[in-house]
Amino acid sequence: MPEISVRVDPFNWLLEGRLGLELETQLWHFVTLEFVPVFVTSKSPPTLKYASYNSNLTQSSNGIGAIAGTAVDVAFWFDGKPFRGYALRTGFTNYAYTYNSDDVKGPIDQVSHTEREFFAMLADSSRWGAFTIGGGIGIGYELNKQTRCLDPNKPDCSAIQLSLDRTATNVGEVSGWLYPFDLMARFSLGVVF
């Protein structure tokens, strides 16, 4: 019987308003397969407004209900046992989001983007009986390189921008400062059975 792990990432849930449900199973001795559906749980999480966003910028799922999509990856465990020690994860994400800005008069701007990334991540996992704590850090590369440039001072930008006011003088980027690259981090709590 292959081992199965179910985990959640509380930090991305609280900071980004996106709850990833990590479902992983053993394929072979030291190889596991993971699916990570993501649910958008907060329209206005803290990290969405950390820069110059002083208007009402919100996010929502552009998938089925609250499900924005899923990631699929394969992990290779260096110690030869799944869910113990270090692993190299590699896979693809497919998450669809819609971003909106509005004010007291109503909607200002909207942009939708589907994040399709190839990623590699160095992961770690520790177990105490059935309980597990894991984490990882990695980098992704956007395969769906959409650009939307509104700032007239940056005509050659490589970002996805959104107007935050009605005069389009306040412009925000929802694509991240490394776009088309993406730094990824996770901290997971769960069980193995």
N, C-alpha and C positions, 0 to 999 in steps of 0.2 A: 504494500500500500504506500503510494507516494505521500510525502508530507505536504501539507497545505498551510499557508499563512494568510491571515486576514489582518490588515493594519490600517490605521488612519494617521494623517499628518496634522497634528493640532496647530502648529505654527503657521503653515500656509493657510489653514482654515481661518485662523484669527486675523492674520495680517493681510492676506489677499482676498478673503471671502470666497475661497475655492477649496472645497473639501474633496480630497483625493482618497478614494477607497482602494487600497492596494490589495489585490487578490493574486496570490502567487502559488504555484505548484511545482513540484519536482518533476523534471522531464527525464533526467538521467542521473547518474551518480552525483555529479557536481554541477549540473546545469538545471536552471529553473526558468519557467516562463511566467511573466507577470502581466496582468491587465490592470490599468489604473483609470477607471472612469472618474471624471471630475464633475462635481455638483457646484453650481454657483449659489452660494448661500447668503451673500451680502451684496447689496447694490453699491454701497459706498464704504469699502474697506479702507483702513488707514493707508496702505501703500498706494492706493489709486490717487490720493490727493497730497502726496508728500512734497511735490515740487511747487510749481506756481499755480496750482489749481485752486483758485479762490471762487469758483462758481460751483454749481451743482453738477459734478461729473459722476456718472453712474455706469455700472457694467451690468450685463445680463447674459444669460446663455443664449446662443443662437443655434442650439441643438434641439433635442427632444425634451421639452419641459426644462427642468433645472440642470439636466445633464448636458454639459458643453461638449463632450466627446470622451475619447479614451486614448491612453497610451498603451503600447505593446512593446515589451522588451524581453531580452534573454540575458540572464546573469550567469557568469562563470565564477564559481566559488573556489578561491585559491587553496583553502584548507581541505578541499575534497568533500565537504559536507554542506548541504544547503542550510541557509539561515544561521550560519556560524562563521564568524571571522569576516574577512574581506572578500569582495567580489567586484568584478567588472561588469557593468550593465551597458547594454547597447540596444537601441530601439528607436521607435518612431512615436510622435505625438500627433494627435488630430483633435484640437480643441477649437470650437467656434464661439466667439464672443461678439457682442454688440455693445458699443460705448455711446453714451448720450450725454449731451450737455443741455442745461436749461436754466431759466431764471424765472422770476415771478410772472413774466408775460407768456411763458410757455417754452416749447422746444427751441433750441438754437441750432444744434448740429448733431449728426449721427454718423457713425462709421462702424462697419462690421468687418471682422477679419477672422480667418481660420488659420490658427497656428499649426502648421505642419512642419515639424522639426525632426531631424535626425539627431540623436544625442548619444553621448558616451558619459558614463558616470562611475566614479569610484565609490563603492558602497561598503558599509560595515554593518554587522548585526551581532547582537549578543542575546543569549537565551538564559532564562531561569525557569526550568520546567517548561510549561506551556506558554509562558509570557516572553515577549521579545521586544527589544528596543533596537532600532536601526536608524541609519542616516546615510547621507550620501551627498557628494558634490560633483558637479559635472558641467559640461558645456553642450549646448545645442546649436544647430545651424538651421535657420529658417529656409524651408524649401518653397514656401508660398510667399515670395518676396514682393509683397504689395507695398506701394508707396503712395502717400497722399500728402502733398506739400502745400501748405497754406501761407507760410511765412514768406513774404516778398523779399526779405533780406537773405533768405537761403533758398534760391531757386533750384539748386542741385541737391537737395536733401535726400537722404535715404531713410525716411521715417514714415510713420503713419501719424498724421497730425489731425487735431480736432479743434475747431474754433470754440473758445470758451466764453465769448461775448458776442453781441450782435454786430459789432464793428470789425470783428476778426483781428483786432489788435492783440488780444490775449490768446495765444495758441499753445496748446499742450500736445505732448507726444505720448501715445499709448503703446508705442512699440519698444520702448526700452532704450537705454543709452548705448548699448553695444550692437544694436540691430544691424545686420541680420543674425548676429550671434546672441546667445541667451545664456546667462549664468543660471544654473539650476542647483537648488539645495532642498533637501528634505530631512525631516526628523520624524520617525514613525514609531508608533506604539501599537502593539497588537498581540495576537496569539498564534501559536503553531499547533496543529493537531494532525 
